[in-house]
Amino acid sequence: MSDRIFGGFGLALAIFYIWAASIIKDSFMVDVVGPRAFPYIVGTILGLTSIWFILRPDNEPEWPIFKNLAEILFAGAVMLVYCWALPEVGFVIATVFATAYLTWRLGTAPLWSLVTGVATSVGIYVTFHLILGLSLAKGPLGF
């Protein structure tokens, strides 16, 4: 039953997504594909996979115990705090803490979680900001 509920929500989201894509206005400079093609593709794939979940559900899953469910919810809360902290403390610092916490909760030792957080944050910063020239949130230290 949970697969069918998940599929129903996914199908409703796909319908809404395709509808929202259909009201995107064309600008005066439109390429061959247009601005609606990618959202149509994503909505179609989401709709087809949701129909699959509705028509071919798996056996009922074994839901996590309360402790594990609380960890999942807390990880989601960490991601919300990450989004809030990103413009305040900057990409590098926020990503270090979010990545370190999440890898620690996945079972990595605390010191290696911090190393992973620093390596991930610096690696993404170098790749996207320094090499590709994309803008990332700047913190009080300027990076």
N, C-alpha and C positions, 0 to 999 in steps of 0.2 A: 504494500500500500504506500510506503514512503517513496518508492520510485515513481509511482503514479502521481503523487502530490508534487514531487520535485519536477516531473515532466510537465504537469499542468502549469506550475509557476513559470517554468522555462518557456512554454508555448505562449503564455500570456505576455511574457517579456519580449519574445520574438515578434509577436504581432504588434505590440506597442513600438518596438524598435523600428520595424519596417514602416509603420505609419509615420513615426517621427522623421524617418529618412525621406519619406515621400513629400514632406512639406518643406524640405530644404530648397531654398530659392537658388536658381542659377545666377551667377554673376555675369558681368558682360564679357569676362574672359573665361570661357569654359573649354577644358580640354576635351578630347574625344570621349573619354570615359565618363566624365562628369563627377560632381561631388556626391552623388547618391550611390554610386556603384559599390564602394566598399561597405557602407552600412547595409545595403541590400544583401551582399554576400554574407556578412556576419549574421544578419537576422535570419537568412535562409538556413544557414548551417545550424544556428541555435534552434530554429523551429524543427528541422529534421531530426536532430538528436533528441529533442524533447519528445517528439512523437515516438521515437524509438523507446524511450523510457516508459511512455504510457502503454505502448503495445506489447513490449517484451520486458516486463519488470523482473528483477532478480528475486531470489528468496529474501525474506525479511532480514534486514541487517541486525547485527548485534550492536546496539547503541552503547556508547561509552558510559562508564560509571560516572557519578557526579564529580569526582575529583578530576577525571580526565576532561569532562565537559567544561569544568571551570577553567582548566588550563587552556582549552581552545578559546573560550570566551575572553580570557585574559590576554591571549596572544592577539585577538582581534582588537582589544582595547589598546594594546601597545601600538598597533598599526594606526589607530585613530590618534593617539598621542603623538606618534611620529608625524602624521600629516599636520597636526596643529603646531608642533615644534619646528618643522622644516623652515618656515620663513623667519622664525625667531632666532634660532641658533645656527642655521645654515645646513646645507646638505651634508657636508662631511661629518660634522659632530653628531647630528641627528641619526645619520645612517650608521655610524659606529655603534651607538647605544642600542638602536633597534636591532641591528644584525647580531650584536653580541648577545643580547637577551634571547632572541629567538633561537640562535644556535645553541646557547646554553640549555634552553628548555628542550631542545631536541636531543640532548645527551652529551654534548661536548663539555669537556672540562672547562671551568671558568676562565683560566688563563688562555687556553686555546680559543675560547669564544671571543675573548677580547682581541686576540691576534687576528681571528677571522673577520671580526667587525672592522678593524683598522684596514686590513688588506682589501676587503670588499669595498669599503668606502673610498679609499685612495685609488683603487683600480678603476672604479666607475668614474670617479672625478677626472682622472687622467684621460680615460678613454673618451668620455662624453664632453668634457669641458675643454681640456687642453688639446686633444687631437682633433675631435670633430667640431669644436667651437660652439657647442650648445650651451645655453644658459642654464645654470643650476642656482638654487637658492643660496644667497651669500649670507653668512652669519656675521657676528660681531668681529671676527678675526679677518674677514674679507674673503673667505673661501667657503 
